[in-house]
Amino acid sequence: MSDDRPILVSEAEIAKRRRITADTLASFAVDNIPVNPETQYIFDDFVEGKIATNAEVKALLHDHYSKIAKLSKP
């Protein structure tokens, strides 16, 4: 499947995000913290520049976890 969404940030910003993400994932691995496969695509899109800001990431995560919270209420 092709992803034709535009890249919204510079190549330098993508390189920075890749470096930070690699360091973060390494620390998660050392501490044995699992990655949530249901939200990983959000972080992947951010790293690759298809999501421009942290605020957008936060909003997408809020939407995801709000749905889960609603489903878990009796």
MMTF fields as JSON, N, C-alpha, C and O atoms, coordinates in Angstrom:
{
  "mmtfVersion": "1.0.0",
  "mmtfProducer": "UNKNOWN",
  "numBonds": 295,
  "numAtoms": 296,
  "numGroups": 74,
  "numChains": 1,
  "numModels": 1,
  "chainsPerModel": [1],
  "groupsPerChain": [74],
  "chainIdList": ["A"],
  "bondAtomList": [4, 2, 8, 6, 12, 10, 16, 14, 20, 18, 24, 22, 28, 26, 32, 30, 36, 34, 40, 38, 44, 42, 48, 46, 52, 50, 56, 54, 60, 58, 64, 62, 68, 66, 72, 70, 76, 74, 80, 78, 84, 82, 88, 86, 92, 90, 96, 94, 100, 98, 104, 102, 108, 106, 112, 110, 116, 114, 120, 118, 124, 122, 128, 126, 132, 130, 136, 134, 140, 138, 144, 142, 148, 146, 152, 150, 156, 154, 160, 158, 164, 162, 168, 166, 172, 170, 176, 174, 180, 178, 184, 182, 188, 186, 192, 190, 196, 194, 200, 198, 204, 202, 208, 206, 212, 210, 216, 214, 220, 218, 224, 222, 228, 226, 232, 230, 236, 234, 240, 238, 244, 242, 248, 246, 252, 250, 256, 254, 260, 258, 264, 262, 268, 266, 272, 270, 276, 274, 280, 278, 284, 282, 288, 286, 292, 290],
  "bondOrderList": [1, 1, 1, 1, 1, 1, 1, 1, 1, 1, 1, 1, 1, 1, 1, 1, 1, 1, 1, 1, 1, 1, 1, 1, 1, 1, 1, 1, 1, 1, 1, 1, 1, 1, 1, 1, 1, 1, 1, 1, 1, 1, 1, 1, 1, 1, 1, 1, 1, 1, 1, 1, 1, 1, 1, 1, 1, 1, 1, 1, 1, 1, 1, 1, 1, 1, 1, 1, 1, 1, 1, 1, 1],
  "groupList": [{"groupName": "MET", "atomNameList": ["N", "CA", "C", "O"], "elementList": ["N", "C", "C", "O"], "formalChargeList": [0, 0, 0, 0], "bondAtomList": [1, 0, 2, 1, 3, 2], "bondOrderList": [1, 1, 2], "singleLetterCode": "M", "chemCompType": "L-PEPTIDE LINKING"}, {"groupName": "SER", "atomNameList": ["N", "CA", "C", "O"], "elementList": ["N", "C", "C", "O"], "formalChargeList": [0, 0, 0, 0], "bondAtomList": [1, 0, 2, 1, 3, 2], "bondOrderList": [1, 1, 2], "singleLetterCode": "S", "chemCompType": "L-PEPTIDE LINKING"}, {"groupName": "ASP", "atomNameList": ["N", "CA", "C", "O"], "elementList": ["N", "C", "C", "O"], "formalChargeList": [0, 0, 0, 0], "bondAtomList": [1, 0, 2, 1, 3, 2], "bondOrderList": [1, 1, 2], "singleLetterCode": "D", "chemCompType": "L-PEPTIDE LINKING"}, {"groupName": "ARG", "atomNameList": ["N", "CA", "C", "O"], "elementList": ["N", "C", "C", "O"], "formalChargeList": [0, 0, 0, 0], "bondAtomList": [1, 0, 2, 1, 3, 2], "bondOrderList": [1, 1, 2], "singleLetterCode": "R", "chemCompType": "L-PEPTIDE LINKING"}, {"groupName": "PRO", "atomNameList": ["N", "CA", "C", "O"], "elementList": ["N", "C", "C", "O"], "formalChargeList": [0, 0, 0, 0], "bondAtomList": [1, 0, 2, 1, 3, 2], "bondOrderList": [1, 1, 2], "singleLetterCode": "P", "chemCompType": "L-PEPTIDE LINKING"}, {"groupName": "ILE", "atomNameList": ["N", "CA", "C", "O"], "elementList": ["N", "C", "C", "O"], "formalChargeList": [0, 0, 0, 0], "bondAtomList": [1, 0, 2, 1, 3, 2], "bondOrderList": [1, 1, 2], "singleLetterCode": "I", "chemCompType": "L-PEPTIDE LINKING"}, {"groupName": "LEU", "atomNameList": ["N", "CA", "C", "O"], "elementList": ["N", "C", "C", "O"], "formalChargeList": [0, 0, 0, 0], "bondAtomList": [1, 0, 2, 1, 3, 2], "bondOrderList": [1, 1, 2], "singleLetterCode": "L", "chemCompType": "L-PEPTIDE LINKING"}, {"groupName": "VAL", "atomNameList": ["N", "CA", "C", "O"], "elementList": ["N", "C", "C", "O"], "formalChargeList": [0, 0, 0, 0], "bondAtomList": [1, 0, 2, 1, 3, 2], "bondOrderList": [1, 1, 2], "singleLetterCode": "V", "chemCompType": "L-PEPTIDE LINKING"}, {"groupName": "GLU", "atomNameList": ["N", "CA", "C", "O"], "elementList": ["N", "C", "C", "O"], "formalChargeList": [0, 0, 0, 0], "bondAtomList": [1, 0, 2, 1, 3, 2], "bondOrderList": [1, 1, 2], "singleLetterCode": "E", "chemCompType": "L-PEPTIDE LINKING"}, {"groupName": "ALA", "atomNameList": ["N", "CA", "C", "O"], "elementList": ["N", "C", "C", "O"], "formalChargeList": [0, 0, 0, 0], "bondAtomList": [1, 0, 2, 1, 3, 2], "bondOrderList": [1, 1, 2], "singleLetterCode": "A", "chemCompType": "L-PEPTIDE LINKING"}, {"groupName": "LYS", "atomNameList": ["N", "CA", "C", "O"], "elementList": ["N", "C", "C", "O"], "formalChargeList": [0, 0, 0, 0], "bondAtomList": [1, 0, 2, 1, 3, 2], "bondOrderList": [1, 1, 2], "singleLetterCode": "K", "chemCompType": "L-PEPTIDE LINKING"}, {"groupName": "THR", "atomNameList": ["N", "CA", "C", "O"], "elementList": ["N", "C", "C", "O"], "formalChargeList": [0, 0, 0, 0], "bondAtomList": [1, 0, 2, 1, 3, 2], "bondOrderList": [1, 1, 2], "singleLetterCode": "T", "chemCompType": "L-PEPTIDE LINKING"}, {"groupName": "PHE", "atomNameList": ["N", "CA", "C", "O"], "elementList": ["N", "C", "C", "O"], "formalChargeList": [0, 0, 0, 0], "bondAtomList": [1, 0, 2, 1, 3, 2], "bondOrderList": [1, 1, 2], "singleLetterCode": "F", "chemCompType": "L-PEPTIDE LINKING"}, {"groupName": "ASN", "atomNameList": ["N", "CA", "C", "O"], "elementList": ["N", "C", "C", "O"], "formalChargeList": [0, 0, 0, 0], "bondAtomList": [1, 0, 2, 1, 3, 2], "bondOrderList": [1, 1, 2], "singleLetterCode": "N", "chemCompType": "L-PEPTIDE LINKING"}, {"groupName": "GLN", "atomNameList": ["N", "CA", "C", "O"], "elementList": ["N", "C", "C", "O"], "formalChargeList": [0, 0, 0, 0], "bondAtomList": [1, 0, 2, 1, 3, 2], "bondOrderList": [1, 1, 2], "singleLetterCode": "Q", "chemCompType": "L-PEPTIDE LINKING"}, {"groupName": "TYR", "atomNameList": ["N", "CA", "C", "O"], "elementList": ["N", "C", "C", "O"], "formalChargeList": [0, 0, 0, 0], "bondAtomList": [1, 0, 2, 1, 3, 2], "bondOrderList": [1, 1, 2], "singleLetterCode": "Y", "chemCompType": "L-PEPTIDE LINKING"}, {"groupName": "GLY", "atomNameList": ["N", "CA", "C", "O"], "elementList": ["N", "C", "C", "O"], "formalChargeList": [0, 0, 0, 0], "bondAtomList": [1, 0, 2, 1, 3, 2], "bondOrderList": [1, 1, 2], "singleLetterCode": "G", "chemCompType": "PEPTIDE LINKING"}, {"groupName": "HIS", "atomNameList": ["N", "CA", "C", "O"], "elementList": ["N", "C", "C", "O"], "formalChargeList": [0, 0, 0, 0], "bondAtomList": [1, 0, 2, 1, 3, 2], "bondOrderList": [1, 1, 2], "singleLetterCode": "H", "chemCompType": "L-PEPTIDE LINKING"}],
  "groupTypeList": [0, 1, 2, 2, 3, 4, 5, 6, 7, 1, 8, 9, 8, 5, 9, 10, 3, 3, 3, 5, 11, 9, 2, 11, 6, 9, 1, 12, 9, 7, 2, 13, 5, 4, 7, 13, 4, 8, 11, 14, 15, 5, 12, 2, 2, 12, 7, 8, 16, 10, 5, 9, 11, 13, 9, 8, 7, 10, 9, 6, 6, 17, 2, 17, 15, 1, 10, 5, 9, 10, 6, 1, 10, 4],
  "groupIdList": [1, 2, 3, 4, 5, 6, 7, 8, 9, 10, 11, 12, 13, 14, 15, 16, 17, 18, 19, 20, 21, 22, 23, 24, 25, 26, 27, 28, 29, 30, 31, 32, 33, 34, 35, 36, 37, 38, 39, 40, 41, 42, 43, 44, 45, 46, 47, 48, 49, 50, 51, 52, 53, 54, 55, 56, 57, 58, 59, 60, 61, 62, 63, 64, 65, 66, 67, 68, 69, 70, 71, 72, 73, 74],
  "secStructList": [7, 7, 7, 7, 7, 7, 7, 7, 1, 7, 2, 2, 2, 2, 2, 2, 2, 2, 2, 2, 2, 2, 2, 2, 2, 2, 2, 2, 2, 2, 6, 6, 7, 7, 7, 7, 6, 6, 6, 2, 2, 2, 2, 2, 2, 2, 2, 6, 6, 1, 1, 7, 7, 2, 2, 2, 2, 2, 2, 2, 2, 2, 2, 2, 2, 2, 2, 2, 2, 2, 2, 2, 7, 7],
  "xCoordList": [0.835, 0.0, 0.884, 1.828, 0.592, 1.382, 0.868, -0.337, 1.792, 1.433, 1.801, 2.972, 0.803, 1.033, 0.903, 0.873, 0.827, 0.719, 2.007, 3.096, 1.88, 3.071, 3.961, 3.503, 5.226, 6.189, 6.074, 6.183, 5.855, 5.532, 6.694, 6.559, 7.826, 8.976, 10.233, 10.222, 11.305, 12.561, 13.254, 12.963, 14.171, 14.986, 15.804, 15.999, 16.279, 17.041, 16.17, 16.631, 14.926, 13.996, 13.71, 13.646, 13.538, 13.298, 14.507, 14.34, 15.709, 16.921, 16.985, 17.346, 16.638, 16.621, 15.597, 15.888, 14.407, 13.341, 13.746, 13.458, 14.404, 14.85, 15.866, 15.813, 16.792, 17.821, 17.19, 17.516, 16.297, 15.638, 14.807, 14.816, 14.097, 13.262, 14.112, 13.75, 15.218, 16.111, 16.612, 16.647, 17.0, 17.469, 16.347, 16.571, 15.144, 14.002, 13.644, 13.438, 13.57, 13.243, 14.312, 14.001, 15.564, 16.638, 16.459, 16.653, 16.091, 15.888, 14.665, 14.659, 13.628, 12.457, 12.871, 12.432, 13.706, 14.148, 14.956, 14.791, 15.821, 16.64, 15.745, 15.999, 14.699, 13.786, 12.641, 11.753, 12.666, 11.656, 10.244, 9.281, 10.131, 8.842, 8.347, 9.014, 7.188, 6.702, 6.173, 5.72, 6.239, 5.674, 4.22, 3.92, 3.326, 1.916, 1.714, 1.826, 1.423, 1.264, 0.067, 0.032, -0.917, -2.098, -1.822, -2.57, -0.756, -0.427, 0.916, 1.285, 1.64, 2.97, 2.936, 3.868, 1.867, 1.778, 1.798, 2.296, 1.269, 1.282, 2.723, 3.121, 3.488, 4.888, 5.711, 6.576, 5.433, 6.137, 5.856, 6.768, 4.594, 4.234, 4.894, 5.307, 4.996, 5.658, 7.138, 7.676, 7.781, 9.214, 9.48, 10.461, 8.616, 8.821, 8.278, 8.277, 7.814, 7.428, 6.02, 5.679, 5.203, 3.836, 2.872, 1.718, 3.356, 2.675, 3.672, 4.82, 3.234, 4.184, 4.531, 5.67, 3.574, 3.821, 3.527, 2.805, 4.117, 3.817, 2.353, 1.752, 1.779, 0.37, -0.54, -1.534, -0.194, -0.976, -0.838, -1.815, 0.352, 0.568, -0.269, -0.959, -0.198, -0.955, -2.451, -3.128, -2.968, -4.397, -4.775, -5.815, -3.948, -4.222, -4.182, -5.017, -3.213, -3.139, -4.331, -4.884, -4.719, -5.883, -7.131, -7.916, -7.316, -8.46, -8.438, -9.454, -7.284, -7.157, -7.507, -8.333, -6.883, -7.094, -8.454, -8.96, -9.055, -10.425, -11.391, -12.317, -11.192, -12.043, -11.911, -12.907, -10.698, -10.468, -11.139, -11.764, -11.013, -11.625, -13.142, -13.761, -13.741, -15.197, -15.605, -16.637, -14.825, -15.155, -15.028, -15.732, -14.149, -13.913, -14.884, -14.905, -15.687, -16.665, -17.856, -18.312, -18.354, -19.511, -20.793, -21.826],
  "yCoordList": [-1.173, 0.0, 1.241, 1.333, 2.167, 3.384, 4.465, 4.616, 5.203, 6.315, 7.605, 7.978, 8.273, 9.479, 10.767, 11.861, 10.632, 11.844, 12.666, 12.105, 13.976, 14.817, 14.776, 14.517, 15.037, 15.213, 16.668, 17.577, 16.886, 18.221, 18.929, 20.083, 18.256, 18.851, 18.639, 17.882, 19.312, 19.232, 17.884, 17.153, 17.577, 16.364, 16.4, 15.369, 17.586, 17.715, 17.376, 16.719, 17.813, 17.505, 16.011, 15.427, 15.386, 13.937, 13.195, 12.249, 13.603, 12.965, 13.099, 12.149, 14.269, 14.503, 13.591, 12.974, 13.506, 12.665, 11.196, 10.465, 10.757, 9.361, 9.057, 8.0, 9.987, 9.799, 9.732, 8.844, 10.657, 10.686, 9.419, 8.834, 9.003, 7.811, 6.564, 5.706, 6.456, 5.308, 5.255, 4.184, 6.4, 6.446, 6.071, 5.339, 6.573, 6.29, 4.808, 4.19, 4.242, 2.821, 1.941, 0.893, 2.372, 1.619, 1.626, 0.602, 2.775, 2.835, 2.022, 1.415, 2.002, 1.161, -0.307, -1.066, -0.706, -2.098, -2.489, -3.586, -1.601, -1.878, -2.068, -2.935, -1.251, -1.335, -2.324, -2.458, -3.014, -4.01, -3.404, -4.037, -2.193, -1.532, -1.828, -1.479, -2.466, -2.804, -1.588, -0.613, -1.664, -0.64, -1.023, -2.198, -0.052, -0.319, -0.388, 0.632, -1.558, -1.673, -0.895, -0.555, -0.608, 0.133, 1.618, 2.296, 2.118, 3.542, 3.768, 4.911, 2.706, 2.854, 3.623, 4.364, 3.452, 4.159, 5.681, 6.406, 6.159, 7.606, 8.084, 9.084, 7.368, 7.74, 7.581, 8.405, 6.517, 6.319, 7.466, 7.968, 7.88, 8.999, 10.298, 11.107, 10.502, 11.696, 11.68, 12.674, 10.548, 10.436, 10.687, 11.34, 10.174, 10.313, 11.622, 11.82, 12.518, 13.852, 13.98, 15.014, 12.962, 13.024, 13.618, 13.911, 13.789, 14.559, 15.635, 15.335, 16.887, 17.986, 18.346, 18.72, 18.239, 18.781, 17.772, 16.794, 18.046, 17.242, 17.38, 16.429, 18.545, 18.761, 17.824, 17.319, 17.601, 16.667, 15.236, 14.487, 14.858, 13.529, 13.386, 12.385, 14.391, 14.364, 14.221, 13.449, 14.948, 14.875, 13.48, 12.945, 12.894, 11.547, 10.508, 9.605, 10.637, 9.712, 9.899, 8.925, 11.14, 11.424, 10.785, 10.165, 10.931, 10.308, 8.787, 8.178, 8.192, 6.74, 6.271, 5.375, 6.875, 6.409, 6.817, 6.166, 7.87, 8.221, 7.147, 6.798, 6.619, 5.526, 4.299, 3.644, 3.984, 2.836, 3.058, 2.147, 4.271, 4.576, 4.433, 3.923, 4.875, 4.762, 3.299, 2.921, 2.476, 1.064, 0.324, -0.661, 0.778, 0.075, 0.48, -0.149, 1.514, 1.924, 0.964, 0.562, 0.6, -0.323, 0.274, -0.395],
  "zCoordList": [0.0, 0.0, 0.0, 0.786, -0.852, -0.993, -0.046, 0.151, 0.527, 1.412, 0.695, 0.627, 0.169, -0.617, 0.194, -0.369, 1.516, 2.332, 2.225, 2.104, 2.268, 2.125, 3.364, 4.477, 3.138, 4.224, 4.66, 3.838, 5.948, 6.442, 7.131, 7.535, 7.268, 7.948, 7.106, 6.135, 7.488, 6.737, 6.941, 7.888, 6.036, 6.165, 7.457, 8.1, 7.833, 9.081, 10.281, 11.215, 10.266, 11.359, 11.395, 12.477, 10.25, 10.208, 10.772, 11.542, 10.407, 10.936, 12.454, 13.149, 12.965, 14.41, 15.08, 16.104, 14.506, 15.069, 15.046, 15.993, 13.989, 13.904, 14.997, 15.627, 15.219, 16.239, 17.632, 18.421, 17.931, 19.243, 19.445, 20.528, 18.416, 18.518, 18.739, 19.545, 18.046, 18.233, 19.673, 20.279, 20.221, 21.607, 22.575, 23.539, 22.312, 23.181, 23.141, 24.185, 21.948, 21.828, 22.478, 23.043, 22.396, 23.047, 24.561, 25.215, 25.117, 26.568, 26.976, 28.046, 26.135, 26.418, 26.435, 27.299, 25.49, 25.405, 26.634, 27.166, 27.082, 28.263, 29.486, 30.322, 29.583, 30.723, 30.494, 31.336, 29.351, 28.994, 28.954, 29.388, 28.436, 28.272, 26.859, 25.885, 26.741, 25.404, 24.643, 25.242, 23.336, 22.465, 22.198, 21.983, 22.21, 21.939, 20.42, 19.74, 19.889, 18.432, 17.895, 16.713, 18.754, 18.31, 18.094, 17.389, 18.698, 18.536, 17.838, 17.57, 17.543, 16.954, 15.64, 15.329, 14.869, 13.58, 13.773, 12.912, 14.875, 15.149, 15.295, 14.696, 16.086, 16.299, 15.017, 14.719, 14.268, 12.995, 12.033, 11.375, 11.951, 11.069, 11.523, 10.692, 12.826, 13.349, 12.971, 12.484, 13.199, 12.895, 11.421, 11.066, 10.565, 9.122, 8.555, 7.34, 9.431, 8.998, 8.445, 7.872, 8.601, 8.076, 9.095, 8.781, 10.309, 11.348, 11.743, 12.07, 11.712, 11.861, 13.305, 13.585, 14.222, 15.563, 16.665, 16.472, 17.831, 19.015, 19.405, 19.905, 19.183, 19.52, 18.721, 19.242, 17.466, 16.645, 17.163, 17.186, 17.574, 18.147, 19.412, 19.607, 20.257, 21.512, 21.241, 21.92, 20.268, 19.936, 19.428, 19.813, 18.578, 18.071, 19.188, 19.231, 20.089, 21.217, 22.154, 22.664, 22.376, 23.225, 22.625, 23.342, 21.329, 20.659, 20.838, 21.172, 20.614, 20.728, 22.14, 22.311, 23.145, 24.515, 25.066, 25.981, 24.539, 24.941, 24.485, 25.217, 23.29, 22.796, 23.682, 23.988, 24.092, 24.968, 26.315, 26.858, 26.859, 28.144, 28.072, 29.006, 26.979, 26.819, 26.743, 27.298, 26.073, 25.944, 27.273, 27.495, 28.157, 29.414, 30.516, 31.574, 30.291, 31.303, 31.27, 30.2, 32.463, 32.508, 31.984, 31.97]
}
